[in-house]
Amino acid sequence: MKPPRTGIEAQAHGHTSTPSPRAESTRDVLDVLASGVVKTVAGGALPDPQHRGTGVTSESGRELLTEKMLADRWVCSVARLQRWRTVGEGPPYLKIVGKVLYRLKDIEAYEEASLVRKVF
């Protein structure tokens, strides 16, 4: 008498077996996604995408920027911002749990103060 074939051997020889638990859970997830798509299409309106702001919003409504976000805003390197902090230049910053954050209002005030007006 031959031992029973494994799942791979059975598929190779045209035999089918019951799906694995992983295949079942994948099928369940796909069914849920498909039903959501059908409901969305049937409703006619697509849900509004979530807006992802450029800053971190705290509970008090103040917007905070990371040093990477500020470097992107000013088209400069993060190293430049770090160097400015060590020599006391640049805008004021917060250091919370070891993370450097800039308040948007401070950034805007610094930008306004740095505005160069031509004088003839």
ROZAVEX-330364 format. One line per 8 residues: number of its first residue (from 1); their letters; for each residue x, y, z of N, C-alpha, C. Coordinates in steps of 0.05 Angstrom, whole numbers. Layout:
// ROZAVEX-330364
NUM) A) X/Y/Z/X/Y/Z/X/Y/Z ~ ...
***
This chain:
// ROZAVEX-330364
1) MKPPRTGI) 17/-23/0/0/0/0/18/25/0 ~ 11/45/-17/26/70/-19/18/90/2 ~ 37/106/12/29/126/32/14/148/17 ~ -3/163/32/-19/185/19/0/206/8 ~ -8/218/-14/9/239/-26/6/265/-11 ~ 28/280/-12/27/307/1/12/326/-18 ~ 6/350/-8/-9/369/-24/3/376/-50 ~ 30/379/-51/44/386/-75/44/363/-94
9) EAQAHGHT) 48/338/-84/48/315/-101/20/310/-112 ~ 0/315/-96/-28/311/-105/-34/330/-128 ~ -26/355/-125/-31/375/-146/-16/368/-171 ~ 9/358/-169/24/351/-192/12/328/-207 ~ -2/310/-193/-14/287/-206/-44/291/-211 ~ -54/316/-209/-81/322/-216/-101/317/-194 ~ -92/310/-170/-110/305/-148/-114/331/-133 ~ -138/336/-123/-143/360/-108/-147/352/-79
17) STPSPRAE) -140/370/-62/-144/366/-33/-158/390/-22 ~ -165/389/3/-178/412/16/-158/434/18 ~ -168/459/15/-149/482/16/-137/485/44 ~ -113/496/45/-100/500/71/-114/523/86 ~ -109/524/112/-121/546/128/-113/574/118 ~ -88/576/108/-78/601/98/-93/609/73 ~ -98/590/55/-113/596/31/-142/604/38 ~ -153/592/58/-180/599/67/-181/628/77
25) STRDVLDV) -161/636/94/-161/663/105/-156/684/82 ~ -140/677/63/-135/695/40/-161/698/24 ~ -175/676/20/-200/678/5/-220/695/21 ~ -221/692/47/-239/708/64/-233/738/61 ~ -207/745/62/-199/773/59/-207/784/31 ~ -202/768/11/-210/776/-16/-240/779/-19 ~ -255/762/-7/-284/765/-7/-293/791/6 ~ -282/798/28/-289/822/42/-282/846/25
33) LASGVVKT) -258/846/13/-250/868/-5/-268/871/-29 ~ -275/848/-41/-292/848/-65/-320/859/-58 ~ -331/851/-35/-357/861/-27/-357/891/-22 ~ -335/901/-11/-332/930/-7/-331/945/-33 ~ -317/933/-53/-316/946/-79/-343/946/-92 ~ -357/924/-90/-384/922/-102/-403/943/-89 ~ -401/946/-63/-418/965/-49/-411/994/-58 ~ -386/999/-61/-377/1026/-69/-387/1032/-97
41) VAGGALPD) -384/1013/-115/-393/1017/-143/-423/1019/-144 ~ -437/1003/-129/-466/1004/-129/-476/1030/-117 ~ -462/1042/-98/-470/1067/-86/-466/1090/-105 ~ -448/1087/-124/-444/1108/-144/-423/1129/-136 ~ -419/1133/-111/-401/1154/-102/-377/1141/-88 ~ -354/1152/-94/-330/1142/-81/-326/1157/-55 ~ -315/1144/-35/-310/1158/-10/-288/1179/-14 ~ -290/1200/1/-269/1221/0/-243/1210/11
49) PQHRGTGV) -221/1214/-3/-195/1204/8/-188/1220/33 ~ -174/1206/51/-165/1220/75/-143/1239/68 ~ -145/1264/78/-124/1284/73/-102/1279/93 ~ -78/1277/82/-55/1274/99/-40/1300/98 ~ -40/1314/120/-26/1340/121/4/1336/120 ~ 17/1358/117/46/1357/117/58/1358/145 ~ 42/1363/165/52/1366/192/39/1347/211 ~ 49/1346/235/38/1331/256/20/1350/272
57) TSESGREL) -5/1343/275/-23/1361/289/-27/1351/317 ~ -22/1368/336/-25/1361/364/-54/1366/373 ~ -60/1358/397/-88/1361/407/-96/1390/408 ~ -78/1409/413/-85/1437/415/-88/1450/388 ~ -84/1435/366/-88/1446/339/-63/1459/327 ~ -40/1458/342/-16/1470/331/-3/1450/312 ~ 7/1459/290/20/1442/271/50/1441/276 ~ 61/1417/276/89/1413/281/102/1399/257
65) LTEKMLAD) 127/1407/252/142/1395/230/167/1382/241 ~ 174/1359/229/199/1346/236/222/1360/221 ~ 247/1354/228/269/1367/215/270/1359/185 ~ 262/1335/179/261/1326/151/240/1342/135 ~ 217/1347/148/196/1362/135/205/1391/130 ~ 219/1403/149/228/1430/146/250/1431/125 ~ 268/1411/125/289/1410/104/276/1408/76 ~ 255/1393/73/241/1391/48/228/1418/41
73) RWVCSVAR) 216/1431/60/203/1457/56/223/1478/46 ~ 247/1478/58/267/1498/52/287/1489/31 ~ 283/1465/21/301/1453/1/330/1455/11 ~ 335/1445/34/362/1444/46/365/1416/59 ~ 389/1412/69/394/1386/82/386/1386/111 ~ 381/1363/122/376/1360/150/401/1367/166 ~ 424/1361/155/449/1367/168/452/1397/172 ~ 443/1413/153/444/1442/156/428/1451/180
81) LQRWRTVG) 404/1440/183/387/1448/206/400/1439/232 ~ 412/1415/232/426/1405/256/449/1423/263 ~ 464/1432/243/487/1450/247/478/1476/259 ~ 456/1487/248/445/1512/258/437/1510/287 ~ 426/1487/294/418/1484/323/442/1483/341 ~ 463/1471/332/487/1470/349/501/1497/353 ~ 498/1515/334/511/1541/336/491/1563/344 ~ 466/1555/349/446/1574/358/433/1591/336
89) EGPPYLKI) 434/1582/312/421/1596/290/395/1582/283 ~ 381/1595/264/356/1583/254/332/1588/272 ~ 310/1576/265/285/1581/280/285/1566/307 ~ 268/1575/326/265/1560/351/254/1532/346 ~ 261/1514/364/251/1486/360/244/1474/387 ~ 229/1453/386/222/1437/410/237/1412/409 ~ 244/1402/433/256/1375/434/240/1359/454 ~ 224/1341/443/206/1325/459/213/1296/456
97) VGKVLYRL) 219/1283/478/227/1255/479/250/1250/459 ~ 268/1268/457/291/1265/439/286/1271/410 ~ 262/1279/404/254/1285/376/253/1315/372 ~ 266/1325/351/266/1354/346/241/1360/329 ~ 225/1380/338/201/1388/323/201/1419/321 ~ 191/1429/300/188/1457/295/159/1465/294 ~ 151/1486/307/124/1496/306/121/1512/280 ~ 99/1507/266/94/1521/240/94/1551/244
105) KDIEAYEE) 82/1560/265/81/1589/270/109/1601/273 ~ 127/1586/285/155/1595/288/169/1596/261 ~ 164/1575/245/176/1574/218/167/1597/201 ~ 140/1602/202/130/1624/186/140/1651/195 ~ 143/1655/221/155/1680/232/184/1683/224 ~ 199/1661/224/227/1661/216/229/1668/186 ~ 212/1656/170/212/1662/141/205/1691/136 ~ 186/1702/151/178/1730/148/201/1748/155
113) ASLVRKVF) 215/1742/177/238/1758/186/261/1756/167 ~ 263/1734/152/285/1730/133/279/1742/105 ~ 255/1753/101/247/1763/76/264/1787/68 ~ 276/1787/45/293/1808/36/277/1826/17 ~ 276/1851/24/262/1871/8/283/1889/-6 ~ 279/1892/-32/298/1909/-46/294/1938/-39 ~ 316/1951/-34/316/1980/-28/333/1994/-48 ~ 322/2013/-63/337/2028/-83/344/2055/-74
***
